[in-house]
């Protein structure tokens, strides 16, 4: 990771730049460094980038769900003293951003989601019966991307360690069930927040149909595609991702 982690109160987070706050929400197996390119680019464009470490594996099992994480995010925003923020979330992070926006719409100036859960996701917490087999886990990690080479040994090792830690695996499965339980289909048509949807055309986890459905259900959204791209567009095509997001923020005067 190229940025220092701040530790204040019960929060651990990265904070870079000055200006309108963009809070970045990582996914289930996503490290904060997955957003290095976003952090470096937007912190030089008049935005303050904050990436809180979400308490995915530290909440009690009863609180290991999308709603609790959305409330945690609201507490973090209050702790930082922000009135309005832009949220950017990938995968589970997108779902948390959406759910937070449903609960606290006045806090959220705009929302950017990429490969977000909330409508449908395949195997978010499944397929770990052979979790002790490194090659099986490696293949699973590679399948997240269009280009398997993006799944570095470091990424594969982190996923392998997570699914072989019994406590983390139990929490992972709890989150996967929570993501299904907190389906957003009925909520989205009531959410007026400007939303930018950036999606990989080759996403196997949340397929392209999911992006189309988000775009149809959200009343104030724009959908953008990135070709030859899987589930984590900001990692596979960082420059294109940043250009799309930046152009959208300028167009929406955010």
C-alpha positions in Angstrom: 0.0 0.0 0.0 1.4 3.4 -0.9 -0.6 5.4 1.6 -0.4 5.5 5.4 -3.2 4.1 7.5 -4.6 6.5 10.1 -5.9 5.1 13.4 -8.4 7.3 15.3 -11.1 6.3 17.7 -12.2 2.9 16.4 -11.5 3.7 12.8 -8.6 2.7 10.5 -8.6 4.6 7.2 -6.6 6.2 4.5 -7.0 10.0 3.9 -5.4 11.8 1.0 -6.0 15.2 -0.7 -8.2 18.2 0.0 -11.7 19.1 -1.3 -15.0 17.3 -1.7 -14.9 14.0 0.2 -15.1 10.8 -1.7 -15.5 7.8 0.6 -14.3 4.6 -1.0 -15.9 1.3 0.1 -13.9 -1.9 -0.6 -15.4 -5.3 -1.3 -15.4 -8.5 0.7 -11.9 -9.7 -0.2 -10.8 -6.3 -1.5 -7.8 -4.6 0.1 -7.6 -0.8 0.4 -4.7 -0.9 -2.1 -7.1 -2.0 -4.8 -8.0 1.7 -5.0 -4.5 3.2 -5.2 -5.0 4.5 -8.8 -8.4 6.1 -7.7 -6.7 7.6 -4.6 -3.7 9.0 -6.5 -5.7 10.5 -9.4 -8.7 12.0 -7.5 -6.7 13.4 -4.6 -4.9 15.6 -7.3 -8.2 16.7 -8.8 -9.7 18.6 -5.8 -11.1 15.7 -3.9 -10.4 14.3 -0.4 -10.2 10.5 -0.7 -11.0 8.5 2.3 -10.9 4.7 2.5 -12.1 3.3 5.8 -11.2 -0.3 6.6 -14.7 -1.8 6.9 -15.2 -4.0 10.0 -16.0 -7.1 7.9 -14.2 -9.6 10.2 -14.3 -7.7 13.5 -18.1 -7.1 14.0 -19.9 -9.7 16.1 -21.5 -12.3 14.0 -25.0 -10.9 14.7 -23.9 -7.6 13.3 -22.0 -9.0 10.3 -24.5 -7.7 7.7 -25.0 -5.0 5.0 -27.2 -2.9 7.3 -24.7 -2.8 10.2 -21.9 -1.8 7.7 -24.1 1.0 6.3 -24.6 2.3 9.9 -20.8 2.0 10.6 -20.3 4.2 7.5 -22.8 6.7 8.7 -20.9 6.9 12.1 -17.6 7.4 10.2 -19.1 10.3 8.2 -20.3 11.9 11.4 -16.9 11.3 13.1 -15.2 13.1 10.2 -17.8 15.9 10.4 -18.9 15.8 6.8 -22.3 17.1 5.8 -22.3 15.5 2.3 -20.1 12.9 0.7 -19.7 11.1 -2.6 -19.6 7.3 -2.2 -17.6 4.9 -4.4 -18.1 1.2 -3.8 -16.9 -2.0 -5.5 -18.8 -5.3 -5.0 -20.0 -5.5 -1.4 -18.8 -1.9 -1.0 -21.3 -0.8 -3.7 -24.0 -2.6 -1.8 -23.1 -0.9 1.4 -23.1 2.4 -0.4 -26.5 1.8 -1.9 -28.0 0.7 1.5 -26.4 3.7 3.2 -28.0 6.0 0.6 -31.4 4.4 1.2 -31.0 4.9 5.0 -29.4 8.4 4.9 -30.1 10.0 1.5 -29.3 13.6 2.7 -25.7 12.5 3.5 -24.9 11.4 -0.1 -24.3 13.9 -2.8 -23.6 11.1 -5.4 -22.9 7.4 -5.7 -20.5 5.5 -8.0 -20.9 1.7 -8.1 -18.8 -0.9 -9.9 -19.5 -4.6 -9.8 -21.9 -4.0 -7.0 -23.9 -6.6 -5.2 -27.5 -5.7 -4.1 -29.5 -7.3 -6.9 -27.6 -10.5 -7.9 -24.2 -11.9 -7.4 -22.8 -15.4 -8.0 -20.7 -17.2 -5.5 -20.0 -14.3 -3.3 -19.4 -16.6 -0.3 -19.8 -20.0 -2.0 -17.6 -22.6 -3.5 -15.1 -23.0 -0.6 -15.5 -26.7 0.0 -12.0 -27.2 -1.4 -10.6 -24.2 0.4 -7.4 -25.9 1.5 -6.5 -26.5 -2.2 -4.3 -23.5 -3.1 -4.8 -24.1 -6.9 -8.6 -24.1 -6.5 -8.5 -20.8 -4.6 -6.1 -19.3 -7.2 -8.5 -20.2 -10.0 -11.3 -18.6 -8.1 -9.4 -15.4 -7.5 -8.4 -15.3 -11.2 -12.0 -15.7 -12.3 -12.8 -12.3 -10.7 -10.7 -10.7 -13.5 -10.9 -10.8 -17.3 -7.1 -11.0 -17.3 -6.0 -13.7 -14.8 -2.6 -12.1 -14.5 -4.2 -9.3 -12.4 -4.7 -11.8 -9.6 -1.1 -11.5 -8.3 0.3 -14.0 -5.8 -0.3 -11.4 -3.1 -4.0 -11.3 -3.9 -4.3 -15.1 -4.1 -2.5 -15.5 -0.8 -4.8 -13.0 0.9 -7.9 -14.9 -0.4 -6.4 -18.2 0.6 -5.6 -17.0 4.1 -9.1 -15.5 4.5 -11.0 -18.6 3.5 -8.8 -20.9 5.6 -9.4 -18.8 8.7 -12.5 -20.4 10.3 -13.7 -17.1 11.9 -13.3 -15.2 8.6 -15.0 -17.9 6.6 -18.0 -17.9 8.9 -18.2 -14.1 8.6 -17.8 -14.3 4.8 -20.7 -16.7 4.5 -22.8 -14.5 6.8 -22.2 -11.5 4.6 -23.0 -13.5 1.5 -26.4 -14.5 3.0 -26.9 -10.9 4.2 -26.3 -9.6 0.6 -29.1 -11.9 -0.7 -31.4 -10.9 2.2 -30.8 -7.2 1.6 -31.9 -7.2 -2.0 -32.4 -3.6 -3.2 -34.8 -4.1 -6.2 -37.8 -2.5 -4.4 -35.7 0.4 -2.9 -33.9 1.5 -6.0 -36.8 3.3 -7.8 -37.2 5.6 -4.8 -33.5 6.6 -4.7 -33.0 9.9 -6.5 -29.3 10.3 -5.7 -27.2 10.8 -8.9 -25.5 7.4 -9.6 -22.7 6.5 -11.9 -22.6 2.8 -12.8 -19.2 1.6 -14.2 -19.2 -2.1 -15.2 -16.9 -4.6 -16.7 -18.4 -6.2 -19.8 -16.9 -9.5 -18.8 -17.8 -9.5 -15.1 -18.5 -13.1 -14.0 -19.5 -12.3 -10.4 -22.1 -9.6 -11.1 -22.8 -10.1 -14.8 -23.6 -7.2 -17.3 -27.4 -7.9 -16.9 -27.0 -6.7 -13.3 -25.6 -3.4 -14.4 -28.5 -3.0 -16.9 -31.0 -3.7 -14.1 -29.4 -1.2 -11.7 -29.6 1.4 -14.5 -33.3 0.6 -15.2 -34.3 0.7 -11.6 -32.4 3.8 -10.4 -34.2 6.9 -11.6 -31.1 9.2 -11.8 -28.3 6.9 -13.1 -25.8 6.7 -16.0 -24.3 3.4 -17.1 -20.7 3.1 -18.6 -19.0 -0.1 -19.9 -15.4 -1.1 -19.8 -14.4 -3.8 -22.4 -12.2 -6.8 -21.6 -12.9 -6.2 -17.9 -14.1 -8.3 -15.0 -15.4 -7.6 -11.5 -12.9 -4.9 -10.4 -12.7 -2.3 -13.1 -10.7 0.2 -11.0 -7.9 -2.5 -10.8 -8.0 -3.9 -14.3 -8.4 -0.7 -16.2 -7.5 2.1 -13.7 -7.0 4.9 -16.2 -10.2 4.3 -18.1 -12.1 3.9 -14.9 -10.7 7.2 -13.6 -11.5 9.0 -16.9 -15.1 7.8 -16.9 -15.7 8.7 -13.2 -14.0 12.1 -13.6 -15.9 13.0 -16.7 -19.2 12.0 -15.0 -18.4 14.1 -11.9 -17.6 17.1 -14.1 -20.7 16.7 -16.1 -22.8 16.4 -12.9 -21.0 19.4 -11.5 -19.9 17.4 -8.4 
